[in-house]
């Protein structure tokens, strides 16, 4: 694991890192979080992997990640994931309203 960039962002209360990792196959976001947590001795709940890139035919992967100081800081800054609507809610919203113009 080679560190390309390690920047401490005091304003957003996080550490911004870029790493190059050698692996036979794509490590995936979950495995990348585990590797970063081990290397930087940080809690996995405080890590967000923004990007995981590679080029065809290479065994090196570029990981762009953020390590927050606390869970509160992470929740305040990171966007919330949208929940998928259930099929019933979508069907109810798509049904025309009763009683229209006569």
N, C-alpha and C positions, 0 to 999 in steps of 0.2 A: 504494500500500500504506500503510494507516494502522495504527499500533500503538495498540491499546487498553490492553493490559496488558503490562508487561515486568518480571517479578519474578525476582530471583536467589535460588534456594533453596539455601542453603549446606548444609543437612542432607542433602538428597538429591543434591547436587552436580549441579545442573542449572539451566537458565534456563527459566522458564515464560512463554510469550508468547501473546497473543491478537491477531490481525490481521484487518483488513478489506481484502479484495482486490477490485478491480473487474475483471470478465472477462465476455466474451460468453457463455461456456458454463462448466460446472463444470470447474474445473482438475484435479480428481482428486488423489488422495493423492501420487502420484509427482511430478506437476508442482508441487504445493504444497511438497513437500520441496525441489525445485530452487529455487523462488522464495525460500524461507526461507534456504537455504544461501547464495544470492547476496547477499541483503539483509544478513544478519548475519555474512557471511564465515566460515561454519562448514562442517565436513565433513558431507556428506550421510548418512554412516553414524551420526552422532551425533544425528540428528533423528528424532523420533517425532511424527507427526500424530495427535492423539487424536480430533479432531472437525473436520468440514468441513460447514458448514451454510449454507443459503440459504433465502430465502422465495420463493414462486411469483411469477414475473414480474419479479424483480429481477435486476440484474447485479452485485450485491455478495455476497461470500461471507465468512463468518466462519470463521477457521481457529484452532483451539486446538492448540498444539504445544509440545513439550518439546525443548530443546537440551541434551544432556548434555556434561559436561566431557571424558569419555573413553569409549571403547568398553567398558572394564571396568565403569565406573559404570552404563552403560546395561544391560549384561547382568545385573548384580546386581539391578537394580530392576525392569526390565520383565519381564512374565510371558512364559514360553516358549510358543511356538506348538505346539499338539498336532499330531502327524503322523497322517494318515489311515491306517487299517489297510488292508492289501491285501485284495482279494476272497478270496484263498485263506485268509488267516488268519481272516477272518470265517466262511467256509464250514466250516473245521475246528472252530471254536469252537461253531458251531451244531449240528454233528452229535452225535447222542446217543452216550454212551459204551457200548462193548460190555460185555455181561455185567451183568445186573441181577438182580433178585430172581426166583426161580423159583417 
